Amino acid sequence: MERAGSRLKILAFVVAFMFVALSTRLWFLQVLAGPQHERDARDNSLRTVTTDALRGDILDRDGRRLVHNRQSLEVRINRDELGDEAEATLAHLSEILGVSAQELGEELDSKLYYSYQPVPVAEFVPEEVYFRVREEPERFQGVEVVQQSVRTYPQGPLGAHLVGWVGQINAEEIRQRRFEGYGPSDLVGKAGLEATYERWLRGTPGEERFLVNSDGEVLREFDPKPAQPGHDLRLALDLDIQRIAEEELLTGIENARTVFDESSGTNLVANAGAVVVLDPKTGGIVAMASWPSFRSSWFVRGLTEGQRSLLFESEQAPMLNRATQITYAPGSTFKPFVALAAVKEGIASFGSYYECPAEYVHPGDESGTIFENWSGLSGGTLSIAGGLKVSCDSQYYAWGSEFYERDLRTGEEELPRRMRQWGFGRQTEVDLPAEAVGTVPDHEYVAEHKEVYPDGWIPGIDILLAIGSGEMKATPLQVAQAYAALASGRLCRPHLVARIEAGDGDVAKRVGGRCRPVDYTAAELDYIRDALRGVTTTGGTAGSVFERCPLDVSGKTGTAERPPFQDTSWFAGMVPADDPEYVVVATVEQGGFGAETAAPIVRNVMSRIYRTPCEGPDLGEAED
């Protein structure tokens, strides 16, 4: 009896314990966790489908469209409405689309969509598909053909590097904070202005809300929230001048390939190049061309194997914007800024004359390193203007030596500091992604590249920097920005977008470019601009190119050595010289001397802008 009593007590204790535990759990679920479960239940019964907003247009300064939207017919299948006819429906659809039923089934199994969401299985289908589906609904149960907005390019491939393209968001992007709120099937800007101004172009997606049961069946549809279209981008770009720049760049490259290069024993390769046209008063990019190029429209339908290979695997690298993403030694186009620095630091003066020997050796250099004048000849005694006109190297070698000696005495890096004032060695902050920085070699740079400079800072660094060579690197846009500052007296941020407009035409935001004055007087700038006018006249390095051109042009040729490759050809020009309206810069990789390839390109661009015939050879004489 005692044992039975003990067992009853234990059993009673267990029952009581379980009752208390169950009561506690029920209290927790109903009281503490009740609101959360209520929210979960509500979320389970309410489904939200996002509707895409119409993406904003991209227009030139006169309102002509570079990027617009057009309608594409897209086939979608609602899995909830297929019922038992899924296999038959896919078979019928396969016949009219020319796509296997297996491929359609794989598209239909996508995990990116809710069960009640229509799944897109084909796009850009012909109208015949639309009519077949409407005429035979019993054969295409759950199938609908709808209009979908896609990007279109009314100007064809014009400005492809600038406008960029859109594509489906990837796994890496969707985790980024700037893409918060995006879905896995959303389209985003991948390059160019489409990427830079994504948040403005995209607009605000709309919403459709459904009440569904546990089987996913729609019980009720709530009033939809309409999508708000994106803003338009109004550019500083001029479509006519953009077309001129692209055409003349390609023509110049093709002409260069007919020129025999004695140093390499073959014709010039001329494998790539860029042209930049700037408004020097605002920094507005009037045109920017890069070759080789591509078509943004390739990305709308999806790349073919050939297109993918060309874009991502070929040595041509057509997706690179040579104007902003590739740096080159600027060669003698750099000299005007070194001359101004030499005057500002008291190393030279506008009223003095300087020797231009065939060779130069840094004073006291026991190694005897010889720096040769580009022509291999002595130029006699020249003023600063005369030195710029014939592009005397040895005059600048001597100034580079002076800057080096001052650096030793004071520890101040005056030449690199002065060059950065013109925007070299730093991003221009242009409104395009992935801009290259360029290089102005200084003590920090040398310390980071001991494999190149085991002896540390040596005279040759400043000597070569003075002629825009050695480790000095700049993008064509940086050179154009510097010449625009030389033309206007203000260093302006280059920009493509002038303003962002709402759908009704109102200005939502002005973009433009910030400008600041340069640290030089008007008289100093006038002297250099007038000196550069001599470059395009008789006896100047570009005299033969411009001798029969009535336009008043000032500019500078440049030839940058790039062993083991052929020389890089440069020309930077301002027109009209007295009060420049445009700065035009051209560079061609492996294009030879500056007057051979780049100068004729700039001349032809200017000639067509002003509709003023400029007669002359397609290729200039072989001068620096």
Legacy VTK file of the C-alpha trace (Angstrom):
# vtk DataFile Version 3.0
C-alpha trace
ASCII
DATASET POLYDATA
POINTS 624 float
0.000 0.000 0.000
2.816 2.387 0.830
4.483 1.664 -2.526
1.217 2.275 -4.361
0.736 5.515 -2.485
4.228 6.677 -3.435
3.608 5.913 -7.059
0.332 7.856 -6.987
2.121 10.821 -5.446
4.820 10.729 -8.162
2.191 10.399 -10.871
0.236 13.293 -9.399
3.425 15.380 -9.294
4.221 14.609 -12.956
0.684 15.447 -14.022
0.765 18.689 -12.068
4.156 19.569 -13.551
2.979 18.896 -17.080
-0.159 20.936 -16.470
1.890 23.870 -15.218
4.308 23.576 -18.200
1.430 23.402 -20.671
-0.311 26.351 -19.051
2.921 28.359 -19.154
3.443 27.548 -22.808
-0.153 28.474 -23.667
0.235 31.740 -21.742
3.444 32.507 -23.648
1.909 31.764 -27.044
-1.306 33.642 -26.409
-0.052 36.590 -24.393
3.626 37.263 -25.067
3.952 35.864 -28.601
0.393 36.646 -29.672
1.135 39.940 -31.486
4.022 38.359 -33.415
1.891 35.410 -34.518
-0.842 37.806 -35.496
1.630 39.683 -37.686
2.928 36.425 -39.166
-0.586 35.284 -39.969
-1.357 38.610 -41.609
1.864 38.450 -43.635
1.050 34.903 -44.708
-2.318 36.010 -46.034
-1.204 39.285 -47.671
1.111 39.214 -50.678
2.670 42.250 -52.372
3.751 42.252 -56.008
6.062 45.064 -57.133
5.422 46.697 -60.515
8.354 48.293 -62.311
8.498 52.032 -62.897
9.214 53.434 -66.333
12.916 54.330 -66.415
13.857 57.943 -67.169
15.202 59.098 -70.540
18.707 60.379 -71.288
18.714 63.432 -73.576
21.339 65.703 -75.100
21.423 69.425 -74.396
18.794 70.126 -77.081
16.409 67.451 -75.819
17.272 64.760 -78.375
17.072 61.264 -76.921
20.079 59.018 -76.537
18.183 56.502 -74.392
14.427 55.939 -74.363
11.966 53.156 -73.590
10.028 50.985 -75.979
7.526 48.229 -75.511
8.459 44.566 -75.879
5.916 41.737 -75.989
6.632 39.303 -73.154
5.057 35.869 -72.601
4.126 35.096 -68.993
2.584 32.002 -67.403
0.486 32.003 -64.250
1.261 28.679 -62.548
-1.930 28.813 -60.442
-4.051 28.852 -63.608
-2.288 26.025 -65.437
-4.099 23.344 -63.469
-3.819 19.862 -64.984
-3.049 21.238 -68.438
0.536 22.309 -67.734
2.188 19.765 -70.014
-0.189 20.390 -72.928
0.053 24.162 -72.566
3.852 24.111 -72.612
3.764 21.900 -75.701
1.451 24.325 -77.561
3.567 27.273 -76.446
6.724 25.523 -77.573
5.333 25.275 -81.102
4.654 28.992 -81.551
7.773 30.216 -79.723
10.276 27.832 -81.275
11.573 26.973 -77.797
11.598 23.471 -76.345
8.965 22.597 -73.760
11.795 21.545 -71.427
13.340 25.030 -71.519
9.951 26.588 -70.850
9.460 24.232 -67.911
12.820 25.227 -66.457
11.869 28.901 -66.710
8.561 28.100 -65.044
10.315 26.443 -62.084
12.082 29.707 -61.182
12.170 30.400 -57.447
12.199 34.162 -58.032
8.420 34.431 -58.185
5.504 33.625 -55.855
3.097 30.921 -56.981
0.456 33.520 -57.850
2.915 35.720 -59.804
3.073 35.311 -63.588
6.499 34.009 -64.638
8.110 35.545 -67.775
9.294 32.776 -70.102
9.978 34.665 -73.364
10.468 38.269 -74.456
10.620 40.215 -77.736
8.107 37.823 -79.253
6.354 38.776 -82.528
2.771 39.988 -82.617
1.692 36.679 -84.135
2.260 35.045 -80.745
0.010 37.622 -79.097
-2.820 36.950 -81.538
-2.485 33.137 -81.308
-2.740 33.220 -77.516
-5.811 35.473 -77.649
-7.537 33.484 -80.370
-7.061 30.059 -78.723
-7.369 30.592 -74.958
-8.360 26.970 -74.395
-4.920 25.835 -75.678
-3.012 28.451 -73.692
-4.587 28.259 -70.261
-2.741 30.537 -67.795
-0.694 32.173 -70.581
-0.701 35.916 -71.222
1.267 38.143 -73.604
1.915 41.593 -72.100
3.813 44.709 -73.048
7.069 45.253 -71.140
9.227 48.379 -71.183
12.829 47.904 -72.364
15.656 50.318 -73.148
16.082 51.527 -76.726
18.813 53.655 -78.281
17.504 56.027 -80.991
21.058 57.126 -81.892
22.357 53.594 -82.349
25.835 53.028 -80.890
26.514 56.750 -80.410
27.835 57.514 -76.916
27.734 53.884 -75.738
30.550 54.414 -73.210
28.686 57.395 -71.784
25.124 56.105 -71.419
26.186 52.561 -70.400
23.549 49.840 -70.099
21.183 48.095 -67.672
21.060 44.462 -66.593
19.546 42.204 -63.958
20.831 42.840 -60.460
23.297 40.213 -59.265
23.828 38.577 -55.880
26.694 40.871 -54.937
24.804 44.048 -55.829
21.592 43.128 -54.044
23.516 42.925 -50.739
24.795 46.484 -51.129
23.145 49.233 -49.164
22.510 51.403 -52.241
20.272 48.647 -53.660
18.158 48.274 -50.536
14.580 47.484 -51.515
15.491 45.938 -54.870
14.237 42.485 -55.810
16.251 39.649 -57.377
14.704 40.208 -60.814
15.088 44.014 -60.923
17.091 45.779 -63.609
19.844 48.207 -62.553
22.348 50.464 -64.281
25.558 48.547 -64.878
27.787 51.179 -66.482
27.923 54.785 -67.616
25.217 57.261 -66.693
22.765 54.405 -66.175
24.880 53.341 -63.187
25.868 56.783 -61.849
22.306 58.105 -61.814
20.527 54.813 -61.031
18.456 56.195 -58.152
17.186 59.087 -60.289
16.513 57.088 -63.442
14.805 54.127 -61.771
11.718 55.862 -60.462
9.501 54.497 -57.686
8.086 50.984 -58.185
4.353 50.462 -57.723
2.640 47.807 -55.620
-0.233 45.393 -56.086
-1.508 43.678 -52.890
-3.438 40.404 -52.777
-5.223 38.521 -50.006
-4.538 34.802 -50.492
-5.447 31.634 -48.622
-3.097 28.898 -47.455
-3.154 27.359 -50.959
-2.042 30.611 -52.543
-5.415 31.292 -54.142
-6.281 34.977 -54.503
-9.250 35.931 -52.319
-9.154 39.673 -52.815
-7.167 42.315 -54.709
-6.613 45.717 -53.075
-6.327 49.054 -54.855
-2.902 49.138 -56.529
-0.288 51.791 -55.866
0.833 53.049 -59.298
4.526 53.249 -60.154
6.151 56.669 -60.497
8.387 57.041 -63.585
12.048 57.935 -63.205
13.594 61.344 -63.859
15.185 62.329 -67.154
18.846 63.307 -67.514
19.519 66.432 -69.596
23.164 66.397 -70.661
25.719 69.032 -71.619
26.439 66.739 -74.586
25.739 67.839 -78.153
24.705 64.881 -80.303
26.006 66.475 -83.497
29.443 67.102 -82.016
29.456 63.636 -80.406
28.867 62.118 -83.832
31.656 64.280 -85.315
34.097 63.236 -82.573
33.373 59.523 -83.024
33.600 59.677 -86.818
36.831 61.695 -86.896
38.466 59.500 -84.266
37.791 56.375 -86.316
38.889 58.072 -89.556
42.091 59.274 -87.917
42.871 55.795 -86.614
42.266 54.261 -90.040
44.510 56.874 -91.692
47.257 56.300 -89.135
47.409 52.626 -90.027
48.613 53.595 -93.511
51.696 55.386 -92.123
55.026 53.572 -91.962
56.766 53.859 -88.589
60.554 53.815 -88.988
61.275 53.065 -85.346
59.341 49.770 -85.418
59.727 48.930 -89.084
55.959 48.483 -89.552
52.918 50.663 -90.115
51.434 52.393 -87.107
49.210 50.030 -85.133
46.803 52.769 -83.934
44.798 50.262 -81.908
42.732 52.617 -79.739
42.057 56.253 -78.953
39.848 58.936 -77.465
38.553 62.424 -78.178
37.213 64.849 -75.562
35.426 68.142 -76.311
34.897 70.411 -73.297
33.175 73.715 -72.701
36.006 75.511 -70.825
33.671 77.982 -69.156
31.502 75.362 -67.420
33.336 72.031 -67.636
30.422 70.588 -69.603
31.381 67.574 -71.714
30.191 68.472 -75.201
31.493 65.199 -76.653
33.510 62.202 -75.508
34.496 59.452 -77.919
36.364 56.234 -77.245
37.396 53.577 -79.749
37.006 50.606 -80.010
33.394 50.743 -78.936
30.264 48.580 -78.642
26.473 48.826 -78.710
24.442 49.288 -75.532
21.549 47.555 -77.318
23.484 44.281 -77.183
22.589 44.010 -73.508
18.840 44.408 -74.062
18.265 40.999 -75.644
21.213 39.327 -73.953
24.717 38.897 -75.334
25.536 36.363 -78.013
28.655 34.259 -77.563
30.461 36.390 -80.127
29.523 39.626 -78.385
30.473 38.246 -74.987
33.850 37.116 -76.291
34.530 40.515 -77.875
33.543 42.469 -74.766
35.125 40.377 -72.036
37.845 38.237 -73.594
39.411 40.116 -76.517
42.537 42.287 -76.245
40.593 45.184 -77.773
38.682 45.684 -74.494
35.970 47.791 -76.170
34.107 48.327 -72.892
36.934 50.491 -71.523
36.370 54.219 -71.905
39.808 55.386 -73.041
38.933 58.983 -72.127
38.466 58.301 -68.410
39.622 54.784 -67.533
43.047 54.517 -69.204
46.072 56.662 -68.358
48.918 57.613 -70.669
52.090 59.663 -70.447
50.828 63.059 -71.743
54.113 63.921 -73.451
54.649 67.503 -74.561
50.984 68.474 -74.006
52.183 68.737 -70.396
54.788 71.440 -71.102
52.580 74.567 -70.827
51.831 73.737 -67.201
55.489 73.055 -66.391
56.417 76.389 -68.009
53.879 78.206 -65.828
55.195 76.415 -62.726
58.773 77.390 -63.617
57.716 81.035 -63.957
55.690 80.962 -60.739
58.595 79.485 -58.776
61.142 81.939 -60.214
63.035 79.301 -62.212
62.149 80.949 -65.540
60.608 84.178 -66.815
58.653 85.190 -69.869
61.228 87.798 -70.887
64.256 85.482 -70.855
65.828 83.086 -73.365
67.094 79.566 -72.720
69.399 77.148 -74.478
67.895 74.244 -76.422
70.845 71.854 -76.886
70.628 68.538 -78.733
71.523 66.726 -75.496
71.241 67.433 -71.792
73.096 66.006 -68.771
72.113 66.852 -65.207
74.889 68.942 -63.593
77.123 66.786 -61.396
75.555 63.526 -62.574
78.456 61.068 -62.465
76.443 58.448 -64.379
76.493 60.697 -67.424
72.888 59.911 -68.330
72.044 61.731 -71.546
68.575 63.167 -72.192
68.105 63.889 -75.890
66.034 66.575 -77.562
63.195 64.899 -79.511
64.591 66.141 -82.843
68.160 65.133 -82.033
69.198 68.680 -82.981
69.986 71.911 -81.196
67.293 74.558 -81.306
69.561 77.454 -80.355
68.370 79.986 -77.805
64.619 80.216 -77.295
62.057 82.089 -75.237
59.354 80.140 -73.426
57.029 80.814 -76.365
59.675 79.688 -78.831
60.342 76.544 -76.829
56.644 75.652 -76.874
56.354 76.366 -80.593
59.068 73.856 -81.549
58.549 71.698 -78.439
62.139 71.873 -77.214
62.725 69.082 -74.686
66.143 70.103 -73.396
64.847 73.501 -72.254
62.456 71.622 -69.961
65.117 69.125 -68.875
67.042 72.042 -67.368
63.960 73.272 -65.516
63.352 69.746 -64.226
66.903 69.755 -62.837
66.220 73.074 -61.099
63.090 71.684 -59.472
65.084 68.642 -58.323
67.796 70.789 -56.725
65.237 72.932 -54.934
63.568 69.798 -53.643
66.904 68.667 -52.187
67.419 72.003 -50.443
63.919 72.645 -49.134
62.244 69.237 -49.050
59.262 70.762 -50.850
57.962 68.965 -53.910
57.131 72.060 -55.899
56.753 70.549 -59.370
54.335 67.748 -58.358
52.398 70.210 -56.190
52.012 72.655 -59.045
50.867 69.926 -61.412
48.146 68.797 -59.019
46.759 72.328 -59.065
45.731 71.636 -62.663
43.939 68.427 -61.696
46.677 65.932 -62.573
47.144 62.986 -60.227
43.579 63.120 -58.899
40.153 62.184 -60.158
38.262 64.858 -62.049
35.062 63.614 -60.324
33.331 63.289 -63.670
29.891 61.686 -63.362
30.997 58.370 -64.843
32.000 55.282 -62.844
35.477 53.753 -62.472
37.513 56.849 -63.349
41.308 56.377 -63.308
43.371 58.635 -61.031
46.586 59.010 -63.009
50.056 59.551 -61.528
52.184 62.540 -60.645
55.360 60.924 -59.251
56.477 62.275 -55.879
58.497 61.022 -52.892
55.607 58.891 -51.626
55.183 57.274 -55.028
58.909 56.489 -55.272
58.926 54.988 -51.771
56.036 52.703 -52.753
57.837 51.557 -55.921
61.295 50.673 -54.702
61.549 47.950 -57.341
61.532 50.712 -59.972
63.533 53.246 -57.952
66.011 51.315 -55.791
68.101 54.490 -55.384
65.144 56.569 -54.215
64.481 60.053 -55.565
66.828 60.790 -58.454
67.154 63.772 -60.867
65.712 61.821 -63.795
62.267 61.723 -62.173
61.859 65.519 -62.244
63.645 65.787 -65.595
61.258 63.374 -67.303
58.261 64.764 -65.413
59.041 68.177 -66.947
58.252 66.786 -70.428
55.263 64.693 -69.334
57.170 61.436 -69.513
58.568 58.779 -67.167
56.030 57.794 -64.531
53.738 60.744 -65.276
50.317 59.427 -66.353
47.022 61.172 -67.125
43.700 60.406 -68.768
42.619 62.361 -71.870
39.874 63.924 -69.731
42.444 65.179 -67.199
44.443 66.782 -70.010
41.255 68.361 -71.391
40.313 69.654 -67.926
43.751 71.262 -67.531
43.556 72.955 -70.952
40.043 74.153 -70.161
41.475 75.790 -67.016
44.242 77.312 -69.124
41.554 78.699 -71.441
39.200 80.091 -68.789
41.347 80.619 -65.696
39.108 78.267 -63.715
39.452 74.556 -63.033
35.960 73.075 -63.457
34.656 69.611 -62.684
33.909 67.929 -66.007
30.327 66.725 -66.152
27.934 65.075 -68.583
24.654 65.808 -66.801
23.620 69.447 -66.637
20.339 68.893 -64.814
17.856 66.220 -63.757
14.290 66.785 -64.915
10.983 65.485 -63.613
8.418 64.044 -65.980
6.641 67.398 -66.317
9.852 69.122 -67.389
10.516 70.794 -64.036
14.120 70.771 -62.855
14.465 68.308 -59.981
18.177 68.963 -59.503
20.888 71.002 -61.196
24.144 69.108 -61.491
26.687 71.047 -63.530
30.281 71.469 -62.417
32.030 73.262 -59.607
34.770 75.693 -60.643
37.636 77.335 -58.795
40.200 79.854 -60.039
43.724 78.658 -60.810
46.731 80.205 -59.080
47.909 82.190 -62.093
47.313 85.727 -63.322
45.428 86.574 -66.485
48.674 87.878 -68.000
50.459 84.578 -67.341
47.648 82.557 -68.892
47.401 84.924 -71.873
51.124 84.531 -72.562
50.902 80.728 -72.687
47.724 80.710 -74.810
49.339 83.124 -77.265
52.498 80.995 -77.306
50.416 77.935 -78.143
48.961 79.788 -81.121
52.470 79.600 -82.571
52.317 75.784 -82.488
49.625 75.797 -85.213
51.380 78.389 -87.433
54.326 78.112 -89.789
57.335 76.639 -88.010
55.256 75.169 -85.209
55.059 71.419 -84.642
51.467 71.412 -85.915
51.991 74.156 -88.505
51.638 71.824 -91.498
48.342 70.464 -90.120
46.701 73.871 -89.638
48.417 75.946 -92.342
45.296 75.999 -94.547
42.779 76.229 -91.716
41.208 79.700 -91.251
40.235 78.919 -87.653
42.218 80.660 -84.918
43.564 77.676 -82.981
46.092 77.423 -80.175
47.292 74.038 -79.033
50.106 71.640 -78.302
51.306 68.431 -79.887
52.563 65.575 -77.755
54.438 62.351 -78.455
54.886 59.945 -75.561
57.283 57.015 -75.785
55.867 53.723 -74.571
58.417 50.925 -75.111
58.040 48.242 -76.400
54.973 49.760 -78.082
54.851 52.549 -80.628
54.495 56.149 -79.451
51.238 57.622 -78.150
50.001 60.526 -80.280
48.507 63.614 -78.568
47.081 66.982 -79.479
45.269 69.441 -77.216
43.678 72.462 -78.848
41.620 75.546 -77.954
39.353 77.426 -80.363
39.070 80.320 -80.903
42.436 81.120 -79.356
41.506 84.553 -77.958
38.394 83.431 -76.079
38.088 79.647 -76.329
34.609 78.162 -76.720
35.859 74.587 -77.029
38.812 72.564 -75.843
39.421 69.512 -78.013
41.861 66.779 -76.988
42.719 63.677 -78.999
44.983 60.755 -78.164
45.720 57.618 -80.157
47.557 54.619 -78.762
50.475 53.634 -80.999
49.581 56.560 -83.241
53.097 57.969 -83.705
53.983 61.651 -83.521
51.421 64.139 -82.271
51.182 65.866 -85.661
50.821 62.583 -87.509
47.535 61.373 -86.039
46.083 63.359 -83.119
46.450 66.874 -84.550
44.548 66.110 -87.804
41.747 64.558 -85.735
41.411 67.716 -83.622
41.604 69.951 -86.706
38.827 68.007 -88.443
36.613 68.051 -85.352
37.008 71.827 -85.059
36.442 72.306 -88.776
33.137 70.434 -88.667
31.959 72.118 -85.456
32.406 75.568 -87.024
31.487 74.374 -90.529
34.688 75.971 -91.755
36.664 73.988 -94.348
40.198 73.283 -93.193
42.213 71.943 -96.077
45.303 69.925 -95.433
46.771 66.453 -95.343
45.013 63.766 -93.339
48.353 63.140 -91.688
50.759 65.821 -90.516
54.497 65.788 -90.791
56.365 63.629 -88.286
56.863 66.203 -85.562
56.538 66.064 -81.762
LINES 1 625
624 0 1 2 3 4 5 6 7 8 9 10 11 12 13 14 15 16 17 18 19 20 21 22 23 24 25 26 27 28 29 30 31 32 33 34 35 36 37 38 39 40 41 42 43 44 45 46 47 48 49 50 51 52 53 54 55 56 57 58 59 60 61 62 63 64 65 66 67 68 69 70 71 72 73 74 75 76 77 78 79 80 81 82 83 84 85 86 87 88 89 90 91 92 93 94 95 96 97 98 99 100 101 102 103 104 105 106 107 108 109 110 111 112 113 114 115 116 117 118 119 120 121 122 123 124 125 126 127 128 129 130 131 132 133 134 135 136 137 138 139 140 141 142 143 144 145 146 147 148 149 150 151 152 153 154 155 156 157 158 159 160 161 162 163 164 165 166 167 168 169 170 171 172 173 174 175 176 177 178 179 180 181 182 183 184 185 186 187 188 189 190 191 192 193 194 195 196 197 198 199 200 201 202 203 204 205 206 207 208 209 210 211 212 213 214 215 216 217 218 219 220 221 222 223 224 225 226 227 228 229 230 231 232 233 234 235 236 237 238 239 240 241 242 243 244 245 246 247 248 249 250 251 252 253 254 255 256 257 258 259 260 261 262 263 264 265 266 267 268 269 270 271 272 273 274 275 276 277 278 279 280 281 282 283 284 285 286 287 288 289 290 291 292 293 294 295 296 297 298 299 300 301 302 303 304 305 306 307 308 309 310 311 312 313 314 315 316 317 318 319 320 321 322 323 324 325 326 327 328 329 330 331 332 333 334 335 336 337 338 339 340 341 342 343 344 345 346 347 348 349 350 351 352 353 354 355 356 357 358 359 360 361 362 363 364 365 366 367 368 369 370 371 372 373 374 375 376 377 378 379 380 381 382 383 384 385 386 387 388 389 390 391 392 393 394 395 396 397 398 399 400 401 402 403 404 405 406 407 408 409 410 411 412 413 414 415 416 417 418 419 420 421 422 423 424 425 426 427 428 429 430 431 432 433 434 435 436 437 438 439 440 441 442 443 444 445 446 447 448 449 450 451 452 453 454 455 456 457 458 459 460 461 462 463 464 465 466 467 468 469 470 471 472 473 474 475 476 477 478 479 480 481 482 483 484 485 486 487 488 489 490 491 492 493 494 495 496 497 498 499 500 501 502 503 504 505 506 507 508 509 510 511 512 513 514 515 516 517 518 519 520 521 522 523 524 525 526 527 528 529 530 531 532 533 534 535 536 537 538 539 540 541 542 543 544 545 546 547 548 549 550 551 552 553 554 555 556 557 558 559 560 561 562 563 564 565 566 567 568 569 570 571 572 573 574 575 576 577 578 579 580 581 582 583 584 585 586 587 588 589 590 591 592 593 594 595 596 597 598 599 600 601 602 603 604 605 606 607 608 609 610 611 612 613 614 615 616 617 618 619 620 621 622 623
